[in-house]
Amino acid sequence: MKIEELKIKIFADGAEIAEMMQEYQKPYIKGFTTNPTLMKKAGIKEYLLFAKEITDKITDLPISFEVFSDDFDIMEKEAKVLSKLGSNVYIKIPITNSKGETSVPLVRKLSDQGLQLNITAIFTFEQAKQIIEVLAPNTKNILSIFAGRIMDTGIDAMPIVQEVVTICKKKPGTEVLWASCREVYNIIQANNSGADIITVTNDILRKIPSLGKDLEQFSLETVQMFARDSLAIGFSIL
């Protein structure tokens, strides 16, 4: 399958401004996601300055920014601040806080206020179902199913994603996102599951040109790579 044959939207997942702008130039990138872990990796020091710079540069594609607090009252305040950055901003709310307390009441409150939400770190159908039930009608939302991490446990994430896709049809405007992509083939899996979006990190995005590549040609290119590296190393067996 070639990239132009995919129905799923590819979002770039990262927090390096230069790399985000490079991905923004690619026609198949349809949005962006960030998270605290990626920001830490990127060395972001001022969250709002980073968010404002990105939303000033990217105004026509959806961008998700996550709240940082572990306290629901403060999360609510943070969500309102982030929502003012642009009409293309989605606020990422984790399905629970670090104590395991559900964020469903907060999601209900924010959704009733019309905020665009991205509910993140969803691992089970039941979690997704609870969120769907409290989302206000005619609001735009994303449910991020951490399919890659689910499959890290040896469980097939496809049936979970497919079930969530089915119930999301009851709430128009709510999309299903396949998160924690591990390899290019996950893009095919996510597409076949019916998910609306897959978020992909830069290291995997760099492999996108191999999508749909002829395997015989890929085999030859691999052997040629070995030959170049053998010559560069200068090793000799005989």
C-alpha positions in Angstrom: 0.0 0.0 0.0 1.3 3.5 -0.9 0.8 6.5 1.2 -1.6 8.1 -1.2 -3.9 5.1 -0.8 -4.3 5.5 2.9 -7.5 6.8 4.3 -6.0 7.5 7.8 -4.6 10.9 8.6 -0.9 11.0 9.7 0.0 13.4 12.6 3.6 14.1 13.4 4.4 13.4 17.1 7.3 15.5 18.5 8.4 18.7 20.2 11.5 19.8 18.1 10.4 23.0 16.4 12.7 22.6 13.5 11.6 19.1 12.8 7.9 20.0 13.2 8.3 22.7 10.6 10.0 20.2 8.2 7.1 17.8 8.6 4.6 20.7 8.1 5.9 21.0 4.5 4.9 17.4 3.7 1.5 17.1 2.1 0.6 13.9 4.0 1.1 15.4 7.4 -2.4 16.4 8.6 -1.7 17.5 12.2 0.6 17.4 15.2 0.7 16.0 18.7 3.1 16.7 21.6 3.4 15.4 25.1 5.5 16.1 28.3 7.9 13.2 27.6 8.7 14.5 24.1 9.1 18.1 25.4 11.6 16.8 28.1 13.5 15.0 25.4 13.5 18.1 23.2 14.8 20.3 26.1 11.8 22.6 26.1 12.2 25.1 29.0 9.2 27.4 28.6 6.0 25.4 27.7 3.8 28.4 26.7 6.6 30.1 24.7 7.0 26.8 22.8 3.3 26.4 22.3 2.8 30.0 21.1 5.7 29.8 18.7 4.2 26.6 17.1 0.7 28.0 16.9 2.0 31.2 15.3 3.7 29.1 12.6 1.1 26.4 12.2 -2.5 27.8 12.1 -4.3 25.5 9.6 -3.6 22.0 11.1 -4.7 20.5 14.4 -2.2 20.6 17.2 -2.5 18.8 20.6 -1.0 20.2 23.8 -1.2 18.4 27.1 -2.0 19.7 30.5 0.9 19.3 33.0 -0.8 19.3 36.4 -1.8 16.2 38.3 -4.6 18.1 40.1 -7.9 18.2 38.2 -8.7 21.8 39.3 -5.4 23.0 38.0 -5.8 20.9 34.9 -9.0 22.8 34.2 -7.3 26.1 34.4 -4.4 24.9 32.2 -6.8 23.6 29.6 -8.5 27.0 29.3 -5.1 28.8 28.9 -4.0 26.3 26.2 -7.3 26.5 24.4 -6.8 30.3 23.8 -3.7 29.6 21.7 -5.6 29.0 18.6 -8.8 27.5 17.0 -6.7 24.5 15.8 -5.6 23.6 19.4 -6.8 20.4 21.0 -6.2 20.0 24.8 -4.8 16.6 25.8 -6.3 15.3 29.1 -5.0 12.0 30.5 -7.6 9.4 31.1 -6.6 9.4 34.8 -4.2 11.3 37.0 -1.1 9.6 38.4 -3.1 8.4 41.4 -5.4 6.5 39.1 -8.3 8.9 39.7 -10.6 9.2 36.6 -10.6 12.4 34.6 -14.2 11.7 33.3 -15.8 14.5 35.4 -13.2 17.0 34.1 -13.7 15.9 30.5 -17.4 16.4 30.9 -17.0 19.9 32.3 -14.5 21.0 29.6 -16.5 19.4 26.8 -19.7 21.2 28.0 -17.7 24.4 27.7 -16.9 23.6 24.0 -13.2 22.9 24.3 -11.6 20.7 21.7 -10.2 17.7 23.7 -7.7 14.9 23.0 -8.2 12.3 25.7 -4.9 10.5 26.0 -3.4 7.3 27.5 -6.6 5.2 26.8 -5.8 1.5 26.9 -9.2 -0.2 27.3 -12.6 -0.1 25.6 -14.3 0.7 28.9 -12.2 3.8 29.3 -13.1 5.0 25.9 -16.8 4.2 26.5 -16.8 6.3 29.6 -15.4 9.3 27.8 -17.8 9.0 24.8 -20.7 9.1 27.2 -19.7 12.5 28.6 -18.6 14.3 25.5 -21.0 17.2 24.6 -22.8 17.0 21.2 -21.3 19.0 18.3 -17.9 19.2 19.8 -14.6 18.2 18.2 -12.6 15.5 20.1 -9.9 12.9 19.7 -9.6 9.6 21.6 -6.0 8.5 21.7 -5.8 4.7 22.0 -2.2 3.7 22.9 -2.2 0.7 20.6 1.5 0.3 20.5 1.8 0.1 24.2 -1.2 -2.3 24.3 0.6 -4.6 21.9 3.8 -4.3 24.0 1.9 -6.5 26.5 1.2 -9.2 23.9 -2.4 -8.1 23.4 -3.8 -7.4 19.9 -4.9 -3.7 19.9 -6.8 -4.0 16.7 -10.1 -5.3 18.2 -10.0 -2.6 20.9 -9.5 0.2 18.3 -12.2 -1.2 16.1 -14.7 -1.3 19.0 -13.8 2.3 19.9 -14.3 3.4 16.2 -17.8 1.8 16.3 -18.9 3.7 19.4 -17.4 7.0 18.3 -19.8 7.0 15.3 -22.4 7.9 17.9 -20.6 11.2 18.6 -20.0 13.0 15.3 -16.9 15.1 15.4 -15.0 12.6 17.7 -12.1 10.9 16.0 -10.1 7.8 17.0 -6.3 8.1 17.1 -3.8 5.2 17.1 -1.0 6.3 19.4 2.4 4.9 20.3 3.3 3.9 16.8 6.2 1.5 16.8 6.9 0.8 13.1 5.6 1.8 9.6 3.4 -1.3 9.4 1.4 0.1 12.3 0.2 2.8 9.9 -1.3 0.0 7.7 -2.8 -1.6 10.8 -4.3 1.6 12.0 -5.7 2.3 8.5 -7.3 -1.1 8.4 -8.8 -0.8 11.9 -10.8 2.2 10.8 -9.0 4.7 13.0 -9.2 8.3 11.8 -5.6 9.3 12.8 -2.3 7.8 13.6 0.4 9.9 15.4 3.9 9.0 14.3 7.3 10.1 15.7 10.0 11.6 13.6 12.2 8.5 13.5 9.4 6.5 12.0 8.3 9.3 9.7 11.8 9.1 8.2 10.9 5.5 7.0 7.7 6.6 5.2 9.5 6.6 1.8 9.8 2.8 2.2 6.1 2.4 2.3 5.0 0.3 -0.7 8.5 -0.2 -1.9 9.3 -3.1 -4.2 10.9 -5.8 -2.0 13.4 -7.0 -4.6 14.6 -3.5 -5.0 14.8 -3.0 -1.2 16.8 -6.2 -1.0 19.3 -5.0 -3.5 19.6 -1.6 -1.8 20.3 -3.4 1.5 23.1 -5.5 0.0 24.5 -2.3 -1.6 24.5 -0.7 1.8 26.5 -3.6 3.3 29.0 -3.4 0.4 29.5 0.4 1.0 30.0 -0.1 4.7 32.3 -3.0 4.2 34.5 -0.9 1.9 34.4 2.0 4.3 35.5 -0.1 7.2 38.3 -1.6 5.3 37.9 -5.1 6.8 39.5 -8.1 5.1 38.9 -11.7 5.9 41.5 -13.1 3.5 
